[in-house]
Amino acid sequence: MSSLQQISFLLKKDLRIELRKKESLVSMAFFGALILVIMNIAAGIGKSVDVESGAGILWVAVIFSSILGLGRVFAREKEHGCVAALLISPISPGEIFIAKALVNFSLMFLSQLILVPLFYVLFGANFRGGPLTLLPILLLVNLGFSAAGTLVSAISAGTRRNEVLLPILLFPLILPLIALAVKATAGALDARPISDLLGQLEPMIAFSLIYSAAGYLLFPFSIKED
Amino acid sequence: MLKVKELSSSAFLSISDLRKSYGGLEALRGVNLELQRGEFLCLFGPNGAGKSTLLKIMATLLRPTAGQVRVLDYDLREQPEEYRSQLGMVSHQSFLYQDLTALENLEFYAALYGVNQPRERALELLGQVNLTDRADMLAANLSRGMQQRLTIARALVNDPALLLLDEPYTGLDEHAASVLRDQLQMLHGRKRTIVMVTHNLRRGMESATQLGILAKGKLVYLQEKSAVDTTSFEQLYFQHLETA
């Protein structure tokens, strides 16, 4: 059986559970929306924000809400020893990593389908760039964040203080990617041409690929007992 | 009396000089073991003897510090995926996704093992453990006994050539224990190799063809059941624990 098939079985299983329970997606979207509303109140309801502040607000909401989903995906596998069942099956740890990263990627993207429009409703009066201009930035961050997040959540899921350890380990790791994303988002909100954003997008591609490769290679060591 | 056979290349399962240390603590201190296809080994031992460690290494869940495990021609370290495709395991934990139905759980695992027609296989196993009428119930809503039967079915999705059982009778109700016993007898009848570790001497001796005692990380006794006086095995067991 091909790796692709095994990854798709695992992905379908996780998405089926998520769509049935909706616990990660609802909590991510709700928490992200709550952050946006609080930021809107702090900035002054009805007042416009500049593109730099807007970009910062969007990424605070996206990143903090995404942490909720990351923790849950692995916690579910740890319950009733399911992760051990995966490890004794013919699926390789690398395939488990890819499937879990894809689940996290999908959850982030689905929650962004709610958060980005809400962000525009609350803050978008003065932005010249539309939501679609944000798409490449969102996809690159999702890729890097889900890859690094899958690795770190596998490490932290085995600890007692999972919910504390996950952001403490993950945020410093993805800081360069988020800093670049905030700058690129400010440019996109200002409707600058994509050629002007390459200075941020190219290193974002590099970071996302590095996180993905490192996650794939290190994941077997993070998930197995010694 | 310690009986450890010379390792031969034709063995179905061969373990040689297997060692495992956790920091300074030696959990396994050179275990040698060989089983032919279709043999059913029950390993007894007190808490901390290294039984679960041995089983976890055999299941590729733990890396050994030294030594070798081979099943058929697959080396545990060099061909882990091929080796694992031959493996089934029943552990303390159910390995069940609580938010999937009984049928979805078995279908998922069957698909993962590359079973042809995973849905049919899942339905067949549900029938074998008397859970056909609960196929569409979430695992979380099944009673403990039903979950245990589903756990047994889950371990058999790939029709494993080697089945590992870690204290499988712990917490089982009578129905689940009888289903497990029937399934083990059926697998044994089909020449599947089984390794079970347990504290429970009576349950362990019911179906096993080989009896072993693990104490302080060493296999101190291994004998065919037909050569053992089962009525005095308990006494023999405690003697070996004292002298280990």
Interface residues (C-beta under 8 A of the other chain):
Chain A: M1 Q6 F9 L10 K13 R16 I17 R20 K21 R76 E79 H80 G81 C82 A84 A85 L86 L87 I88 S89 P90 I91 S92 K224 E225 D226
Chain B: K56 A59 T60 L61 L62 R63 P80 E81 E82 R84 S85 L87 M89 S91 H92 Q93 S94 F95 L96 Y97 Q98 D99 L100 E104 F108 Y109 A111 L112 Y113 G114 R154
